[in-house]
Amino acid sequence: EPVRLDPETANPYLILSRDCKTVWVGAGKQNLPDTPKRFTGSLCVLGTQGFTSGRHYWEVEVGKEGWWSLGVALESVPRKKRLNLPRSEKLWGLLMEEDGQYRTVCMSSEVLALREILQRIRVCLDYEMGRVTFYNAKDLTQILQLEATFTEKVFPYFLIYLEETHIQVC
């Protein structure tokens, strides 16, 4: 089943395309109900489908411009306070910073030495093995593998920092 973005989790400043496959920062705050599911502390949105078992993958186009993060989030990730990336105990992901530097998002963040700008990324989740692996979708070279112990449902997450950034789930 293809990954779609969940409008019920999207920060009110984020705009989702009608097919719920693309997200970007809008011109202002939308008048949306502040439910427990909705992110208000960070410009974040989750995928609609959560996982408690199995292997899953999805591909994401990020374009050349941007300051973004994507990967896998625990269902209990804080929605109302700012997520202070790159260190996190609830997220396992990849972060592209404003200066074009890539970092890991996890408890012990590291800078990644990548030779090229990523435009399409494959995210692979193996729930039982506690593994999140990122590939350059262009040639399926591995970028990063993160280890975790999942004890609850996990969701794809997508986080944007800049208005020029568009993220599209393929």
Stockholm file with secondary structure:
# STOCKHOLM 1.0

chainA/1-170         EPVRLDPETANPYLILSRDCKTVWVGAGKQNLPDTPKRFTGSLCVLGTQGFTSGRHYWEVEVGKEGWWSLGVALESVPRKKRLNLPRSEKLWGLLMEEDGQYRTVCMSSEVLALREILQRIRVCLDYEMGRVTFYNAKDLTQILQLEATFTEKVFPYFLIYLEETHIQVC
#=GR chainA/1-170 SS CCCCBCTTTSCTTEEECTTSCEEEECSSCCCCCCCTTSCCSSSEEEBSCCBSSSEEEEEEECCSSCCEEEEEEETTCCSSSCCCCSBCSSEEEEEECTTSCEEEEBSSCCEECCSSCCSEEEEEEETTTTEEEEEETTTTEEEEEEECCCCSCEEEEEEECSTTCEEEEC
#=GC SS_cons         CCCCBCTTTSCTTEEECTTSCEEEECSSCCCCCCCTTSCCSSSEEEBSCCBSSSEEEEEEECCSSCCEEEEEEETTCCSSSCCCCSBCSSEEEEEECTTSCEEEEBSSCCEECCSSCCSEEEEEEETTTTEEEEEETTTTEEEEEEECCCCSCEEEEEEECSTTCEEEEC
//
